[in-house]
């Protein structure tokens, strides 16, 4: 399986073994988190399958762990926001 890193995050230096340019790995995770936020905005449910599908594009286990933790915080924040709106409507 070949991992496709978006060009804006990939290291363009042919003499380097690094997959990402400096900061590119964090930007790639942020890009995937934005896709989750867009799913919420479109009213689509964000399930573990959606999160796992997005994580498949990350090349290393530490980077996937970083993404999963950030996604967990995002989902928890969205749930708290939804609960607050429900309580305010009562």
Order of alpha helices (4+ residues) and beta strands (2+ residues): alpha-alpha-alpha
